[in-house]
Amino acid sequence: MKTTWLTEVVEVQGGETLDLPGSPRVISMPGHSEGSIAVFVPSVDAVFVGDALTTRHVTTGHVGPAPAPFTDDPERALASLDALVATGATWVLPGHGAPWDDGVEAAVAAVRLAAN
């Protein structure tokens, strides 16, 4: 096997539908860090949320939807979760923790509860 290096990088901001299989849509997720995004793939009913939320806390090991630690602007990060709910996705795939298959609305509700 030989490594194939990237030759082009395309920046995304949010709102774009990518010309890729499944027509993934980029969702802006300000708050965790500058430029944070999520990617919703309607064809598989899944949203890849990166660090918008976690299902396993990286420092405590707590399992279940919760705000991601080390967030630049926690209030803004929580407000950004509304954009995830709008997808109606069944699968939530965080950067840290197990996939969540009880729906994005339940995940976001649990994150908000854990934030209080």
N, C-alpha and C positions, 0 to 999 in steps of 0.2 A: 504494500500500500504506500502511496505517495501523497504527501500533503498538497492540497490545492489551495493556494493563498488567495484571499480576497483581492480583487483588483479595483473594486468600486464600493463606496459606502454612500447610501442614500439616507439622509436624515428625515425623520418624520416628526410631526408636531402633535397630531391628534385630529381626527375627523377624516383622515384618508382611508380609502379602501384600497388595499394593496393588490396588485396584479399577480396574485399567487393562488394556487389551488385552495378552494374553500372561501375565497374572497375575504380574508381577514380584515377587520376594521380596527384602526388605531384609535385609542381613547386616551385623551390627556388626563393625567392623574397628578396634578400639582399637590405638593405638600410633603411627601416623603423625602424627595430630593428634586433638585432642578432637572427638568426634562423627563420625569417619571411618566411612563405610559402603561397601559394595559392593552391587550390584543384580544378582541372578540372574534371567534371563528364560528359564524352561524351554522355552517354545514355540520359541525360536530357538537353544537350546543354547549360550547365551552369558552370561558374567558380566562386568559393567562394574565394574572394580576401582578406578577413580579412581587414587589415589596409594598403594594397598596394595603395588604393585610397578610397575616400569617396564620397557619393552622398548627404551628408548633413554634413556640417562642424560642428564639435562638439562645437566650441566656438562662432561662428558667426551665425549659423543657415542657412547659405547660402546653397541653394539647387542646385544640379548639380554636375557632376563629377569634382573632384578637388584633389590635393595632400592631403594626410592625414597630419594633424598637428603633432607636437612633433615627427618628424622623425629624426633619428640619422644622416643619410647621404642623404640629399635630392637629390643630383645629381645621386647617385647610385640607389636610389629608383625610380627615373624617368627612368633610363636606364633599370631597371628590368621589366618595363611595357612591353617591347618587347616580353617577354616570354608569357605574357597574350594574346597579339595580335595573336601570333602563334596558339592559340587554336581555333580561329575563333568563339568562343562561342557567342550565341545570348544573353544569360542572364549573367549579372554581379551582383554578390551578395556581397556587401561590409559589413564590420563589423559595419559601421555607415551610416545610410541613407537607402532610399528605393531601392529595386531591380531596375536594369537598363535593359531594354529589347530592346534597340536600337543597340545592338552589342558591343562587346569588343573593336573593332577598333575605333568606334565613342567615346566610353568612354575614351579610352586612349588619343585620339586626344584632347578631351575636358580637360583632366587633364593637358596635356602639355601646352595648351593654357592658362589655369588658373595659371600655374606655372610661366608664364612670366610676 
